[in-house]
Amino acid sequence: MPHLRLEYSPGLEALTNIQALCDDLHAAMSATGVFPLAGIRVRAHRCDAAAVADRHPDNHFLAMELSVGAGRSKPVLAGAGEAVFAAARATLADLLGNPHFALSLEIREIDPDLSWKANPIHARLKAES
């Protein structure tokens, strides 16, 4: 962990570069120093069907959900969330100037008793450093 999942409205790819957004968000998560590099994942999923607000055909959204492991304080997570949200706002500045776009971020803490992982990437990165 942390895993940042992006859900976005159909057609958003025509308005912004989704891969560049993923790269910017990954860099922001890494730069916080809060999350281990080996655990960072940023995944984008287009919602092929959506009805947004007044259903105006120009409406678009990007909803971000950051799932993190337990153990960090609320102020630490809030600071990391602010950094990730600021990176999204910077990358999507043109869209945020549009009255048909909505951006959101929510952080969810995972209960360690209900989470299983197998991630040899951690060991590889540790060995490489």
C-alpha positions in Angstrom: 0.0 0.0 0.0 -0.7 2.8 -0.9 -2.8 2.3 -3.9 -4.4 5.2 -5.7 -7.4 4.3 -7.9 -8.7 6.8 -10.4 -12.2 6.4 -11.9 -13.0 8.8 -14.6 -15.8 9.6 -17.0 -16.0 8.4 -20.5 -14.3 10.8 -22.9 -11.9 12.3 -20.4 -9.0 10.8 -22.3 -9.8 13.3 -25.1 -9.4 16.2 -22.7 -6.3 15.1 -20.8 -3.4 12.7 -20.9 -4.4 10.0 -18.3 -0.9 8.3 -18.3 0.7 11.7 -17.6 -1.7 12.2 -14.8 -0.9 8.8 -13.3 2.8 9.6 -13.6 2.4 13.0 -11.9 0.3 11.5 -9.0 2.9 8.7 -8.6 5.6 11.3 -8.3 3.6 13.3 -5.8 3.0 10.2 -3.6 6.7 9.4 -3.7 7.7 12.9 -2.9 5.6 13.0 0.3 8.1 10.6 2.0 5.0 9.0 3.6 4.7 6.0 1.4 7.2 3.2 0.5 8.1 3.4 -3.2 7.6 -0.4 -3.6 4.0 -0.1 -2.4 2.9 2.8 -4.6 0.3 1.9 -7.3 -1.6 4.4 -9.4 -4.3 2.8 -11.5 -6.8 4.5 -13.8 -10.2 3.0 -14.8 -12.6 4.6 -17.3 -16.2 4.3 -16.3 -17.8 3.3 -19.6 -21.2 4.3 -18.3 -21.9 7.3 -16.1 -24.5 9.9 -15.3 -23.0 13.1 -13.9 -24.8 15.8 -12.1 -27.4 17.3 -14.5 -26.3 14.8 -17.2 -25.0 17.6 -19.4 -23.0 15.9 -22.2 -19.9 18.0 -21.4 -19.8 16.9 -17.7 -16.8 14.9 -16.7 -15.3 13.7 -13.4 -12.2 12.2 -11.9 -12.7 10.4 -8.5 -9.5 9.4 -6.7 -9.5 6.8 -3.9 -6.3 6.3 -2.0 -6.1 3.1 0.1 -3.4 3.1 2.7 -2.1 0.7 5.3 -2.9 1.5 8.9 -0.6 3.2 11.3 -0.2 6.8 10.1 -1.6 9.7 12.0 -4.5 11.7 10.6 -2.3 14.8 10.2 0.3 12.8 8.2 -2.4 11.4 5.9 -4.0 14.8 5.5 -0.6 16.3 4.4 -0.1 13.5 1.9 -3.6 13.9 0.7 -3.1 17.6 0.2 0.1 16.9 -1.8 -1.7 14.4 -4.1 -4.7 16.6 -4.5 -2.4 19.6 -5.4 -0.6 17.5 -8.0 -4.0 16.5 -9.5 -5.2 20.1 -9.5 -2.0 21.2 -11.2 -2.2 18.6 -13.9 -5.9 19.2 -14.5 -5.8 23.0 -14.2 -7.4 23.5 -17.6 -10.3 21.2 -16.8 -10.8 22.8 -13.4 -11.4 26.1 -15.1 -14.4 24.4 -16.8 -17.8 24.4 -15.2 -18.4 20.8 -16.3 -15.6 19.0 -14.3 -15.5 17.5 -10.8 -12.4 16.3 -9.0 -12.4 14.4 -5.7 -10.0 12.5 -3.4 -10.8 10.2 -0.5 -8.3 8.4 1.7 -9.3 5.0 3.2 -7.2 3.2 5.8 -7.1 -0.6 5.4 -7.6 -2.8 8.4 -4.4 -4.9 8.7 -6.3 -7.9 10.0 -8.3 -7.9 6.7 -5.5 -7.3 4.2 -3.2 -9.8 2.6 -0.2 -9.0 0.4 2.6 -10.8 -1.4 5.0 -8.1 -2.8 8.6 -9.2 -3.5 9.1 -5.7 -5.1 9.9 -4.4 -1.6 12.9 -6.8 -1.3 14.1 -6.1 -4.8 14.1 -2.3 -4.3 15.8 -2.6 -0.9 18.5 -4.8 -2.4 19.0 -2.3 -5.3 19.5 0.6 -2.9 
